[in-house]
Amino acid sequence: MGKNKQQIIFLEGQKVILRPLRKETDLESCLRWINDPEVRQYLKNHLPFTVQQESDWFDQLSQRTGDIILAIETLEGAFIGTMGLHRIDWQDRVATTGALIGEKDYWGQGYGTDAKMVLLDYAFNTLNLRKICSSTFSYNKRSLQYLLHCGYQIEGRRRRQRFRGGKYWDEIILGLFKHEWAPIWKRYQETGKVR
């Protein structure tokens, strides 16, 4: 299977493309994902989201000048998640990344890693950002592993920051500079593997 000729491609990886979100086709999936308890446990929100709230979020995307939020789509055209650069600080040249693979059938298969590596290439080599930050919670072992595989380094920890499942969990703070990421990117381009 190859790419769909009608597919909009903003950035292209080995397994995914990143493209602008489309309210008409993407809203229902996003609404389903953020209300799914299995997916939601890894997100910051914990309240139910309505169609109107999600519609308003889509409507406000074009006004968010400090954020670049993209759809993650497989090369075959399946919309499986979102990824973005958030709180872009053009003076200090830093941003924060966030990702969501909402289609659980695609978890643990390298789609998030491919999307992250492509987004980091864009952040470092097109936008000329110098540092990308991220965070995850100590119960989200898969997220932590994928961030570490992409080159992020643990910079700190906010102890007992998030309440989930009846207890408090640490927030793990990570950061990545271009010089730390560049050899991983080179290896990824050559072998398709980050480690």
N, C-alpha and C positions, 0 to 999 in steps of 0.2 A: 504494500500500500504506500502511496506517496501522498504528497500534499494536495489538498483541494485547490484547484485553480482560482476559486473565488475567495480563498482564505486571505484575510488581512494579516500581514506580517510586519510587526514593528521591530522585533528582535527574534533571531532564530538560533536555536540550539541543536543538539544532536537528537533530542527526544521531544522537544516542545518548541512552540513559538510563543512569544509574548506579544499581545496585541491590545489596543484600547478596549475597554469594556463597552458593551452595548446593552443599554437598558432593555431594549425590546426582546433580546434573546437570553440575557444573562441574569436578569433580576430574579426569576423563579428559582434558579439553581442556587444563587447566593442566599436567598431567603430560606431555602430548605437546609442549606449547610449550617447557617448560623443558629438555626433552631434545633438542629440535630444534637442530642446530648453527647454523643460520641465525639463529634467535631467540636462542639461548643466548649467542652472541658479544657481545650487548649487555647481558647480565645479569652479576651479580657471581659467581654460582656457575659452577663449571667441572667438577664431578663429576656422575656420573649420579644421578638421583633415582629412587627406587623408589616403587611404589604406596603402601607403608607410610609412607614419609617424607612423601609428599604428603598422605596421609590424616591423619597426625599434625599436619601444619601446619594443615589445615582444622579439626581438633578444637581447636586452641589459639587460633583466631581470637577467640573470645569472651572470652578472658582477657587479650588484648593491649589494655590500657587506654590506651596511648599511640599506638595506631594505629587508623586507620579505613580499611579496605580494601574496595573495591567492585568489582563486575563491571561491565565496559563491554559494553553490549548495543545493537545497532542498533535503530532505531525499529521495524523489522520483526521483531525478536526474536532475531537472531543474536548469540550470545555470542562476542565477538572479543578480549577482553582484560581486564586489571585495572588499577586505578589506586587510589592511596591517599595519605593523609596519615600520615606516620610521625614517630616521636619527638616527638609533640606536647608542648610545654612550655607549660603553662597559665599559669605565672607570667610568663615572658618573652613569651608569646603568639607563639611561632614554631613552625614545623613544617617537615618535609621532604616533598617529593612524589616519588613514583615511579610509573612507568607501564609497561605492557607491552601492546602490540597483538600478540597471538600468531598471529592469523589473517593470514597474509602477503598474502592477496588484498585486505586492507583497508589495507595500508601506503600512505602517501603520498596519501591521499584526504580528509584533514581530520577523520577520526574521533577521532584522538588530541588534536588541537587543540580540538575541540568538548568532549571529555571534560575536558580540562585547564581550559578556560574555565569550565565549569560547576562543577568542583571548587573552583576559585579563588573563584568567587562564594560558594559555601558556606563556604569557609575564612574569607574576609574579612567577609562580610555576615551570616553566621549564627553562626559560632564566634567572631567578633571577634578572629581572629588578625591580627597586624600585619605579619608577614614570613613569606614562604614561601621555602624554600631548595631547591635541587636540584643535581645534578651529572651530568656525562656525560663520556665519554672522547673524546679528540681524534679517534679513528677513526670515531665515531658522528656524522657530519655532519648526518644527518636529525634526530636528537634535539636537537642544538645549535640548529639552525635553528628548530625548532618552539618550543623554550624562549624563544629570543630574540623570535620573533614574538608569543608570549604576554606579553611585557614583561619577562622576566627580564633582569638585567644581570650581566655577568661580574664576579665579585668577586676571583677569584684562580685559581691553577693549582697543582696538585700535580704536579711534574715527574716524568715516567717512573714513574708510580704503578701502572699495570696492565700485566701481561704477557699479550699475546694475539698469536697468529699469529707467534710467534718473535721478537717485539720488545716493548719497553716503550713505553707511551703515556701522555701527560699526562691527568690528571683535571682537568676544567674545573669550577670552583665558581661557582654562580650564585645570585642572590637577587632577591626581588621584594617591594616594599612596596605596600600598597593604593593609595596615591596615584599610583604609577607605572602600576598595572594598570587603574585606574578608567576613564581615557579609552579604552583599548583595549577594555575590556568594553562601554562605551557604543557604540563603533563596531561591535563584533561583533554586538550586539543589533540595531542598525539595518541593517547591511549583510550580515551573515553572514561578514564578513572581518575579520581582525585587523590587516591592514596595507592 
